[in-house]
Amino acid sequence: MIDLSGKVVVITGGSRGIGAAAAVMFAEAGADVVITYAKNAAAARNVIAAVKKFGRTCLAIKADIAKKSSAEMVVRKTVQAFGTVDVLVNNAGIWTYGLIGEMDGQEWKETMEVNLDGMFYMTNAVVPLMKKKKEGKIINISSTAGQRGEAEHSHYAASKGGMISFTKAIATELGPFNINVNSVAPGWVDTELNAEVFADRKYKEQERKKIPIQRIPTPEDIAGPIVFLASDLARHITGEILNVNGGSVLIG
């Protein structure tokens, strides 16, 4: 039912986890995909191969999107390869521990640069293209932490809270240009990002039981709603924070 044939999708942090699952799902729906990655070229090549199985093209670009010049380079290379950007998924992010009163200022700064600055620079670079053709979809991957806060992760929660507010602000601003801006807010997801904490199987089981649906989602469980928001099925949805957390946090 979802047909994204001819669409070009850019996914930051697309070499693993949610980003990689979304890249493959977008390809299955008929889109060509551009992914950014920071370090793992082998993982990026795996995504390219998975996308090719659906007869679509995937371009992987190594980039530090926390830098304005790198974000602009990604958009420039995408336009050179495909002519446009139809969908932007701001997915790249980091999650680290940080006790307030003890946190290193550098850790705060790095979290803001990757999670917030990267989103801003990428969005700022694609919006002129979308405005020109009066069409586009921007999907920001936030978190339940940005809605309710998260002890020992205040820097992460603050960055995701900023992402949520940014989503709502520009959704209003870009609506007249037929550009939809939404956010998907996962809770726990079984990805590399959480591999260290989930290595403690007792803790993982404890967290699973807290979720009303009684399961920790896979990356594909989050990718589905992302692809939905990029489709015409969601054409009248903008400024929305779509919670994908199994009912663990019931905040709109």
N, C-alpha and C positions, 0 to 999 in steps of 0.2 A: 504493500500500500504506500510505503514511503519511497518515492522516486527522486533521487538527487542527481540524475544523469546530467552531465555537462557542468555540474557545479565544482568549484575549486574550494577546498577546505584547508585552512592553516591551523595546525594544532601545536601549541608550544608544549615542550616536555612530552613529545609524542613517541619516544622510543621505548617506554615501559609503562606498566600499570594502566591507569585509566586512559591516558593519552594513546597508548598503543592499541588498546581494545577499541577505542573510538575510531582510530584510523582505519582499522580493519572493517568495522561496522559501516563506516561512511563509504568505503570502497564497495562493500556488498550492496549498498543502496545506489551505487553508480557514480560516485564522486571521485575525482582525482584529489590526492592528498599531499600536503607539504607538512613535514614534521620538523621540529627543532629538537636538538639534543645538546647536552653540555659536554659529555665525556664518552659515553658508551657507544662507539661506532658499530660494534658487533650487534648490539641490540637494535640499533637503527636499521641495519641491514636486514635483520629478521622481519622488521615491520615492512620494509620494502618488498620482501619476498612474499609476505602474507597478502599484501595489497595486490600484487601482480597476479595472484591466483584468481582474483575476481576480474581480471582484464583491465585493471585501472593502473594509473601511474602514480608512483610515490616518490617525491623528492625529499631527501633528508639533508638538513642544513645544520652544521655545527655552529652554534651561536650563543653568546651570553646576552640574553634579551634584557637583562638588567641595565644594559648600556644602550643609549638612544641610537647610536650608530649601528649597532648590531641588529636591533629591531628593524630599523629602516632597511638594512641590507637584506633581511629575510623577506620583507615585502617586495623589495625591488627584484630579487631573484625569482620570487613567485610570479610576478607580473611578466618578467622576461620569459619564463617557462610556459605559463598558462594564460597570460593576458589579463588576469583579473584576480580578485579575491571575493568569493561569495559568502564564506562563513569563516569566522575567527573563533577558535576555542582557546581561551586563555587558561591553560591547564598547568603550566610549569609552576612548581612550588616546592618549598622545603618545610620540614617540621622537626624542630629540635626542642630539647628540654631547656628550661631557663627559669630558675627561681628568682622572683622579684626580690631585690635587695642583694642578690649575689650574681645576677646575670651580667655577663660581659657586654659592654656597650656595642662591641663589634658584632656579637650574635644578634642583637636587636637590629642593627643596621643591615646586616646581610639578609635577614628575613624580610625586612621592608623592601629592600632592593629587588629581591627575586620575586616575592609574592605580589607586591604592589607596583613598584616602578616598572617591572617587566610588563605587567598587564597594561599600564598606562601607555608605555612607549609603543607597544604593539597596536593597541587600539587607536592611538593617535595617528599611527602610520596608515592604517587601513580605512579609517573613516572618510578621508577625502575621496577615495576610490568608490566607496559605497554611496556617498552623497551624490557623486557625479552621475551614477546610473540609477539612483533613487531605489536602492534595494540592498539588503544585507542582513546578516544574522551574526550577532556577537553573543557568545556564551562563556560566562566566567565561572570557573570551578572554585567555589568557596568552601564552606564547611559549617557544620553545626557549631563549631567553636566560635565562629564569627557571630553567631546569634545569641548564644548563652554564656560565652566565655569558656575558658578552660584553665583550671589551676595548673601551675607549673609550665604553662605554655602561653603566657600572657602576650608575648610578642607575636606568636602565630595567630592567636585569637584576634588581636588588634589588626593584623594585616588582613585577615579574612573579613572582619567587620568592615574595614575600609573598602574591601572589594564589593561587599553587599551594598553599601551606600553609593559607591561609584556606579554600580549597575543601575540602581533606581534613578540616580541623577541623570545619567546620559540616556536612559530609556525615554525619559520625558523630552529631552533635548533633541533626540534623533528620530522620534516617532514621526514627525512631519515629512521625513525623508524616506519613509517606509523601511526603516532599519529597526529590527527588533533586537532588544538587549535583555538577556535573562541570565540567571545564575542557577547552577545545580549545586546543592549543598549536601554532600555526603556526610555520613558519620564514619564509623570504622569501615575500612575496606581492606580486603586481604590482598595487599600489594607489597612490593619491595619496601616502600616507605615505612611500613609497619612491621617489617620482617623481624627486626630486633626485639621489639616489645612482644610480638606474638611468638617468639621463640620460647617464651614461658607459656607452656600449654595450659597450665592451670589458670593463668591470668586470661588467656584467650577464651577459655571455656566460660570463665566468670563473666566476661564482657558479652559473649554470645547470649547467655541466659538473660541479660538485661534488655535485650532487643525483643519487642513483642512478637516479631515474626520468627524469632529464635534461630536466626542464621546471620553470619557475617557475610556481606555481599562480595561477589567477585567484581573485578574491573568491568566486566560485561554488563553487570547490573546497573552500573552508573553510566556506561556508554550508551545504553538504550535511550534513556531520557535526554541525553545530549543530542543524539541524532533526531529524536522527536522534535526538540526545540528548534532544530535547524531546518525542519521540513515545513511544507505548507499547511500541515495539520495544526501547526502552532502559530499561524500567521496573525492571529488576534491576541497573542500573549506577549506582553512586554513588561519589563520592570518586575518580573516574577522571580521569587526565590523558591525553586522547586526542591523540596526536601526529599532525599532518597536515603532514608536511614532505617527502614523497617519499623517505623513508629517509635523509635527511641527518643526522639526530640520532636514534640508536636508544636512547632513554631512556624508561622507563615512568613 
